[in-house]
Amino acid sequence: MSVRVRIRMSTTALAVTAALVGALAGCSEASTSQGPGDDVPYVAPSANASAVNREIEQDEADAEASEAAEANAAQEKAFNRPEEVRSAFAGLQATYQDGCAPGDGNCAYFLGRVNDELNGLDKSMRADGGGPNHFKEPLGWISTLSTTLAGDTSTANLEKHRSQLLGTRDRINTWMQGHPEDYR
C-alpha cells in the first residue's frame, strides 16, 4: 500500500473519529433506567484526536523518510554509474597531452592518471549496452595489465610496468580509432 493511500486512509479515519466523538459528546450526561451509564468509560475527545494526529504525523514522517531514502538511492546510483565510453575515452586521450621521463617527479602523477583512465574506461565499457563481446579486445588488454600490476599502483610498480601501461593505452587508442561509432 502506498504511503499516500495510507495518509488518505488516516485522514478519513480522523474525520470519522471526530464525527463519532462529536456525536457521543452529548451522551456523557445521558441516563438510562438503570442509571447514568457507569458501565461505559468516558474517553475525552482530545485523547482520541491526539492519538489519531500522532498516527497521521508518524505516517507523514515515514512517507517523507521513504521519499528521501528513494531520492538518495537514485542520486547514489547516478553518482556511481560509470561515465559514457566516449567520455572515458576522451579522458584517456587527454593523457597524450602529458608525459614524463623515468624518474621524473611528474611520473607518479602521469602514470597514475593513465592507470586511472584505463580503469575508468574498463568500467564504462563493461556498463555499455553493446553486449559482452562488444569491447572484447580492449577489455582483455586492460585485464592483462591489471593482472600484471596485481593491485599495486605504487609509483615504483607503475614505472616498472611503464611500457605495458602506455602500450595498453596506445593499443586501445588505435582500436577505438577503428571503431568511431563507439565514441562519437
FIVEX-490533 format. One line per 2 residues: number of its first residue (from 1); their letters; for each residue y, x, z of N, C-alpha, C. Coordinates in Angstrom, 3 decimals, padded with zeros to 6 digits. Each point is the difference from the previous one (the first is absolute). Last residue first. Layout:
BEGIN
NUM) a) Y X Z Y X Z Y X Z ~ ...
% end
This chain:
BEGIN
184) ry) 008.667 031.886 -030.763 001.286 -000.441 -000.589 000.250 -001.444 000.221 ~ -004.039 002.590 001.250 001.181 000.390 000.799 001.324 -000.392 -000.607
182) de) -004.565 -000.811 -001.786 -000.215 000.008 001.440 001.243 000.347 000.806 ~ -000.414 000.023 -004.851 -000.013 -001.393 000.472 -000.162 -000.081 001.522
180) ph) -000.240 004.190 -002.517 001.353 -000.460 000.381 000.037 -001.438 000.503 ~ -003.516 003.956 -000.772 -000.185 -001.402 000.375 001.346 -000.599 000.425
178) gq) -000.479 004.613 -001.175 -000.866 -000.617 -001.011 -000.269 -001.472 000.269 ~ 002.473 002.569 003.064 000.782 000.014 -001.241 -000.810 -000.615 -001.147
176) mw) -002.133 000.639 004.153 000.918 -001.148 000.022 000.860 -000.046 -001.259 ~ -002.901 003.708 000.568 -000.775 -001.231 -000.159 000.922 -001.206 -000.074
174) tn) 001.970 004.153 000.970 -000.461 -000.036 -001.391 -000.767 -001.299 -000.266 ~ 001.313 000.775 004.429 001.179 -000.205 -000.840 -000.416 -000.124 -001.469
172) ir) -003.307 001.171 003.077 000.360 -001.423 000.115 001.214 -000.310 -000.866 ~ -001.312 004.464 000.255 -001.025 -000.770 -000.713 000.333 -001.491 000.043
170) dr) 002.759 002.932 002.491 000.211 000.153 -001.434 -001.011 -000.801 -000.821 ~ -000.414 000.104 004.761 001.244 -000.677 -000.385 000.182 000.036 -001.509
168) tg) -003.510 002.484 001.717 -000.298 -001.441 000.088 001.227 -000.803 -000.402 ~ 000.549 004.632 000.330 -000.840 -000.335 -001.152 -000.349 -001.485 -000.023
166) ll) 002.294 001.790 003.703 000.895 -000.159 -001.148 -000.782 -000.342 -001.267 ~ -002.592 000.754 003.841 000.966 -001.057 000.307 000.909 -000.261 -001.197
164) qs) -002.979 003.638 -000.167 -000.721 -001.260 -000.168 000.934 -001.190 000.253 ~ 001.755 004.321 000.663 -000.309 -000.191 -001.421 -000.753 -001.303 -000.229
162) rh) 001.041 001.244 004.537 001.187 -000.294 -000.810 -000.347 -000.282 -001.458 ~ -002.507 001.073 004.342 -000.498 -000.849 -001.092 001.133 -000.440 -000.930
160) ke) 000.962 002.836 003.679 -001.304 000.528 -000.405 -000.541 -000.764 -001.221 ~ 003.922 -001.538 002.138 000.259 001.193 -000.801 -001.305 000.607 -000.507
158) ln) -000.360 -003.619 002.906 000.577 -000.462 -001.266 000.321 001.188 -000.902 ~ -001.538 000.937 004.326 -001.077 -000.572 -000.812 000.530 -000.498 -001.349
156) at) 003.137 001.727 003.121 -000.937 001.064 -000.383 -001.105 -000.541 -000.905 ~ 003.083 -003.048 001.931 000.602 000.792 -001.071 -000.964 001.079 -000.486
154) st) -002.165 -004.363 002.065 000.868 001.070 000.490 000.536 000.789 -001.195 ~ -003.093 -003.920 000.303 001.216 000.039 -000.808 000.996 001.034 000.536
152) dg) -005.440 -001.667 000.238 000.902 001.040 000.514 001.208 000.108 -000.918 ~ -003.904 -002.861 -000.802 000.906 -000.536 001.012 000.987 000.991 000.577
150) al) -003.141 001.135 -003.556 -000.729 -000.404 001.208 000.918 -000.483 001.125 ~ 000.475 001.926 -004.767 000.955 000.179 001.104 -000.617 -000.375 001.341
148) tt) -002.584 -000.631 -003.925 000.315 001.421 000.129 000.917 000.256 001.191 ~ -000.976 -004.442 -001.159 -001.200 000.642 000.541 000.265 001.485 000.238
146) sl) 003.340 -002.428 -002.164 -000.081 -000.392 001.416 -001.206 000.634 000.680 ~ 000.474 000.580 -004.665 001.019 000.758 000.734 -000.075 -000.311 001.498
144) ts) -002.724 -002.521 -002.809 -000.478 001.386 000.041 000.969 000.880 000.781 ~ 001.299 -004.440 -000.795 -001.107 000.049 000.953 -000.547 001.420 000.142
142) iw) 003.232 -000.850 -003.291 000.619 -000.036 001.326 -001.078 000.088 001.082 ~ -001.476 -000.296 -004.409 000.674 001.292 000.210 000.636 000.065 001.386
140) gl) -001.983 -004.085 -001.368 -001.016 001.036 000.207 000.626 001.355 000.278 ~ 002.778 -003.588 -001.182 -000.518 -000.199 001.358 -001.072 001.030 000.324
138) pe) 001.768 -000.052 -004.400 000.964 000.504 000.995 -000.491 -000.163 001.439 ~ -002.918 -001.734 -003.425 000.203 001.458 -000.071 001.019 000.494 001.029
136) kf) -000.849 -004.776 -000.325 -001.171 000.764 000.440 000.256 001.515 000.012 ~ 002.595 -004.455 -000.589 000.568 001.324 000.292 -001.090 000.975 000.436
134) hn) -001.365 -004.352 -001.330 001.225 000.178 -000.789 000.616 001.386 000.177 ~ -004.036 -002.248 002.046 -000.136 001.136 -000.915 001.277 000.303 -000.775
132) pg) -000.426 -003.682 003.258 -000.440 001.240 000.648 -000.080 001.212 -000.924 ~ 003.589 -004.045 -000.892 -001.446 000.106 000.171 -000.403 001.374 000.509
130) gg) 004.574 -001.879 -000.705 -000.676 000.379 -001.242 -001.503 000.121 000.112 ~ 003.822 -001.029 003.319 -000.933 -001.034 -000.440 -000.774 000.338 -001.259
128) da) 002.033 003.300 004.137 000.352 -000.598 -001.287 -001.085 -000.986 -000.436 ~ -000.157 002.956 003.887 000.478 -001.363 000.236 000.334 -000.728 -001.301
126) rm) -001.391 004.565 -000.015 -001.096 -000.777 000.598 000.400 -001.460 000.213 ~ 003.251 003.073 -001.548 -001.017 -000.213 -001.031 -001.154 -000.840 000.534
124) sk) 003.368 001.289 003.024 000.526 -000.944 -000.985 -001.030 -000.315 -001.070 ~ -001.020 003.302 003.226 000.042 -001.334 000.610 000.470 -001.048 -000.996
122) dl) 000.122 004.484 -001.440 -001.386 -000.409 000.239 -000.041 -001.421 000.575 ~ 004.140 002.097 -000.411 -000.472 -000.461 -001.301 -001.440 -000.494 000.102
120) gn) 001.852 001.974 003.807 000.647 -001.288 -000.269 -000.444 -000.589 -001.327 ~ -001.466 004.327 001.096 -000.644 -000.984 000.880 000.597 -001.395 -000.191
118) le) 001.991 003.586 -002.314 -001.344 -000.245 -000.532 -000.731 -001.046 000.847 ~ 004.176 001.446 001.525 000.160 -000.812 -001.211 -001.355 -000.318 -000.635
116) dn) 000.100 002.925 003.721 000.352 -001.366 000.406 000.130 -000.921 -001.216 ~ -000.718 004.597 -000.827 -001.181 -000.602 000.617 000.276 -001.451 000.408
114) vr) 003.615 002.506 -001.578 -000.941 -000.251 -001.102 -001.249 -000.694 000.550 ~ 003.093 001.396 003.196 000.497 -001.142 -000.769 -000.935 -000.325 -001.148
112) gl) -000.878 003.815 002.579 -000.234 -001.209 000.791 000.433 -001.245 -000.745 ~ 001.011 004.132 -001.900 -001.438 -000.267 -000.110 -000.396 -001.237 000.817
110) fy) 004.575 001.348 000.266 -000.388 -000.326 -001.372 -001.481 -000.354 -000.107 ~ 001.816 001.514 004.228 000.517 -001.303 -000.415 -000.562 -000.411 -001.355
108) ac) -001.127 004.253 001.499 -000.553 -000.976 000.939 000.436 -001.405 -000.395 ~ 001.838 003.679 -002.372 -001.375 -000.352 -000.365 -000.611 -001.042 000.931
106) ng) 004.409 002.298 000.269 -000.022 -001.348 -000.557 -001.430 -000.473 -000.298 ~ 001.062 004.466 001.545 000.245 -000.964 001.071 -000.069 -001.442 -000.475
104) dg) -002.837 004.000 -002.365 001.385 -000.467 000.042 000.135 -001.066 001.094 ~ -004.177 001.994 -001.481 000.645 000.620 001.152 001.452 -000.408 000.167
102) pa) -001.893 -000.583 -004.823 -000.851 000.164 001.181 000.726 000.757 001.112 ~ 003.042 -002.787 -003.206 -000.827 001.201 -000.194 -000.856 000.146 001.251
100) cg) 002.098 -004.723 -002.119 000.111 001.069 000.976 -000.868 001.167 -000.432 ~ 002.552 -005.240 -001.536 -001.075 000.979 -000.073 000.183 001.050 001.079
98) dq) 002.066 -004.926 -002.757 000.012 000.909 001.138 -001.137 000.993 -000.181 ~ 000.683 -003.646 -002.940 001.386 000.472 000.156 000.118 001.040 001.102
96) yt) -004.031 -002.415 -001.020 000.225 001.014 -001.031 001.407 000.574 000.081 ~ -001.561 -003.648 002.697 -000.330 001.308 000.575 000.163 001.111 -001.038
94) aq) 000.510 -004.667 -001.034 001.208 000.597 000.577 -000.294 001.359 000.630 ~ -003.498 -002.782 -001.723 000.737 000.711 -001.051 001.247 000.685 000.542
92) lg) -002.485 -002.738 002.908 -000.762 001.204 -000.326 000.725 000.816 -001.066 ~ 001.819 -004.151 001.124 000.146 000.927 001.127 -000.732 001.302 -000.257
90) af) -000.545 -003.452 -003.103 001.361 000.544 -000.105 000.253 000.987 001.137 ~ -003.993 -002.406 000.096 -000.051 001.034 -001.040 001.377 000.637 -000.179
88) as) -000.340 -003.658 002.899 -000.699 001.148 000.578 -000.058 001.151 -001.000 ~ 001.778 -004.030 -001.523 000.906 000.601 000.985 -000.629 001.231 000.638
86) rv) -002.607 -002.536 -003.016 001.108 000.659 -000.722 000.972 000.676 000.959 ~ -003.606 -002.582 001.739 -000.464 001.267 -000.581 001.163 000.718 -000.681
84) ee) 001.227 -003.256 004.028 -000.569 -000.141 -001.333 -000.377 001.380 -000.537 ~ 000.010 -000.374 005.273 000.964 -000.259 -001.060 -000.724 -000.129 -001.338
82) pr) -002.445 -001.396 004.627 000.399 001.177 -000.774 001.008 -000.372 -001.088 ~ -000.444 -002.598 004.740 -000.505 -000.079 -001.364 000.464 001.236 -000.773
80) nf) 001.306 -001.107 004.551 -001.173 000.857 -000.160 -000.581 -000.007 -001.408 ~ 003.757 -002.762 001.208 000.372 001.374 000.322 -001.159 000.965 -000.273
78) ak) -000.666 -004.669 -000.452 000.862 000.490 -001.077 000.376 001.464 000.228 ~ -002.438 -002.091 003.373 -000.834 000.103 -001.204 000.822 000.548 -001.168
76) eq) 002.250 -000.971 003.971 -000.828 001.185 000.157 -000.881 000.219 -001.227 ~ 002.577 -003.921 000.173 000.871 001.164 -000.140 -000.804 001.294 000.104
74) aa) -002.233 -004.030 000.790 000.374 000.089 -001.412 000.874 001.225 -000.256 ~ -001.153 -000.938 004.442 -001.195 000.394 -000.751 000.318 000.155 -001.484
72) na) 003.381 -001.664 002.827 -000.243 001.423 000.260 -001.204 000.501 -000.782 ~ 000.937 -004.589 -000.187 001.047 000.746 -000.699 -000.193 001.503 000.186
70) ea) -002.842 -002.876 002.383 -000.293 -000.071 -001.437 001.023 000.801 -000.799 ~ 000.751 -000.431 004.590 -001.168 000.860 -000.231 -000.373 000.012 -001.479
68) ae) 003.411 -002.908 001.365 000.460 001.385 000.087 -001.149 000.964 -000.271 ~ -001.000 -004.568 000.239 000.776 000.284 -001.206 000.493 001.444 -000.006
66) sa) -002.194 -001.480 003.864 -000.945 000.043 -001.119 000.721 000.340 -001.305 ~ 002.592 -000.705 003.850 -000.755 001.254 000.123 -000.974 000.153 -001.160
64) ea) 002.377 -004.028 000.296 000.904 001.107 -000.338 -000.723 001.342 000.065 ~ -002.373 -003.790 001.383 000.252 -000.073 -001.435 000.901 001.155 -000.447
62) da) -000.798 -000.533 004.601 -001.212 000.463 -000.685 000.196 000.024 -001.511 ~ 003.431 -001.833 002.567 -000.047 001.450 000.212 -001.222 000.600 -000.681
60) ed) 000.392 -004.665 -000.039 001.023 000.595 -000.854 000.010 001.524 000.129 ~ -002.863 -002.412 002.819 -000.455 -000.113 -001.390 001.004 000.637 -000.959
58) qe) 001.220 -000.256 004.521 -001.074 000.988 -000.172 -000.526 -000.034 -001.437 ~ 003.175 -003.226 001.207 000.622 001.322 -000.031 -001.040 001.095 -000.210
56) ie) -001.565 -004.353 000.618 000.691 000.116 -001.291 000.643 001.376 -000.135 ~ -001.969 -001.023 004.119 -001.036 000.112 -001.039 000.635 000.166 -001.380
54) rn) 002.842 -000.803 003.636 -000.583 001.341 000.106 -001.058 000.219 -001.082 ~ 001.851 -004.305 000.349 000.981 000.954 -000.531 -000.532 001.431 000.056
52) va) -002.554 -003.377 001.984 -000.055 -000.120 -001.464 000.980 000.983 -000.630 ~ 000.093 -000.270 004.613 -001.297 000.561 -000.413 -000.128 -000.041 -001.517
50) sa) 003.762 -002.033 001.958 000.121 001.460 000.028 -001.318 000.661 -000.383 ~ 000.121 -004.704 000.272 000.848 000.468 -001.092 000.092 001.519 000.001
48) na) -002.311 -002.106 003.525 -000.708 -000.151 -001.276 000.812 000.591 -001.148 ~ 002.056 -000.052 004.192 -001.148 000.904 000.046 -000.782 -000.068 -001.309
46) sp) 003.667 -002.963 000.744 000.436 001.360 -000.317 -001.160 000.987 000.018 ~ -000.574 -004.617 001.305 000.133 000.194 -001.454 000.385 001.433 -000.352
44) av) -002.835 -001.150 004.452 001.390 -000.010 -000.429 000.088 000.259 -001.503 ~ -003.998 -002.342 002.677 000.288 001.274 -000.639 001.412 -000.087 -000.539
42) yp) -003.515 -002.717 003.723 001.274 000.050 -000.714 000.203 001.402 -000.553 ~ -004.807 -002.705 001.045 000.968 001.009 000.450 001.265 -000.027 -000.850
40) vd) -003.484 -004.000 001.357 000.499 000.704 -001.188 001.030 001.027 000.454 ~ -002.054 -003.066 003.028 -001.107 000.733 -000.597 000.415 000.786 -001.248
38) dg) 002.854 -003.008 002.621 -000.169 001.319 000.602 -001.110 000.829 -000.637 ~ 002.572 -004.571 -000.756 -000.718 000.853 -000.952 -000.170 001.410 000.501
36) pg) 002.033 -003.855 002.493 000.865 000.653 -000.982 -000.719 000.948 -000.959 ~ -002.545 -004.315 002.243 000.948 000.973 000.502 000.736 000.697 -001.136
34) qs) -003.235 -003.548 -000.540 -000.662 000.877 000.950 000.945 001.081 000.525 ~ 001.154 -003.176 -003.321 -000.424 -000.842 001.127 -000.659 000.844 001.078
32) ts) 003.448 002.624 -002.790 -001.053 -000.928 -000.407 -000.352 -000.861 001.188 ~ 004.544 003.022 -001.809 -001.001 -000.251 001.028 -000.997 -001.013 -000.540
30) ae) 004.065 003.879 -001.742 -000.811 -001.210 -000.196 -000.979 -000.174 001.153 ~ 003.189 003.628 -000.951 000.356 -000.967 001.033 -000.867 -001.253 -000.083
28) sc) -000.425 003.536 -003.181 -000.215 000.614 001.313 000.331 -000.949 001.144 ~ 000.513 -000.749 -004.885 -001.200 -000.497 000.668 -000.183 000.566 001.395
26) ga) 003.409 001.190 -003.384 000.328 -001.225 000.739 -001.185 -000.526 000.792 ~ -000.558 003.802 -002.796 000.974 000.325 001.039 000.348 -001.231 000.840
24) la) -002.885 000.265 -004.027 -000.611 -000.072 001.326 001.006 000.231 001.132 ~ 001.308 000.275 -004.568 -000.548 -001.340 000.204 -000.564 -000.167 001.410
22) gv) 001.602 004.246 -001.367 001.104 -000.965 000.093 -000.504 -001.404 000.283 ~ -003.139 003.369 -000.771 000.660 000.234 001.285 001.139 -001.000 000.192
20) la) -002.144 -000.034 -004.154 -000.900 -000.492 001.044 000.638 000.154 001.379 ~ 002.252 001.822 -003.677 000.019 -001.464 -000.082 -000.861 -000.606 001.104
18) at) 000.003 004.675 -000.419 001.309 -000.456 000.469 000.073 -001.528 -000.023 ~ -003.846 002.013 -001.791 000.050 000.174 001.453 001.317 -000.522 000.563
16) va) -000.491 000.086 -004.660 -000.877 -001.024 000.583 000.052 000.074 001.520 ~ 002.305 003.353 -002.328 000.657 -001.286 -000.195 -000.821 -001.132 000.614
14) la) -001.839 004.319 000.016 001.152 -000.058 000.894 000.684 -001.359 -000.104 ~ -003.481 000.942 -002.991 -000.537 -000.205 001.341 001.144 -000.113 001.013
12) tt) 001.126 001.149 -004.373 -000.429 -001.394 000.058 -000.529 -000.327 001.392 ~ 001.059 004.417 -000.808 001.232 -000.779 000.021 -000.328 -001.483 000.091
10) sm) -003.550 002.953 -000.558 000.554 000.150 001.344 001.275 -000.819 000.147 ~ -001.999 000.210 -004.232 -000.844 -000.778 000.901 000.548 000.067 001.420
8) ri) 002.099 002.652 -003.202 000.275 -001.417 -000.267 -000.813 -000.881 000.945 ~ -000.842 004.581 000.180 001.327 -000.277 000.554 000.353 -001.470 -000.213
6) rv) -003.990 001.581 -001.903 -000.116 -000.069 001.456 001.352 -000.324 000.643 ~ -000.080 000.719 -004.616 -000.665 -001.265 000.298 -000.129 -000.153 001.512
4) rv) 001.674 004.056 -001.552 000.990 -001.071 -000.199 -000.608 -001.358 000.301 ~ -002.738 003.846 000.108 000.912 -000.006 001.144 000.995 -001.150 -000.136
2) sm) -004.812 -000.486 -002.323 001.165 000.864 -000.089 000.908 -000.191 001.206 ~ -005.404 -000.413 -000.228 001.159 -000.854 000.000 001.231 000.907 000.000
% end
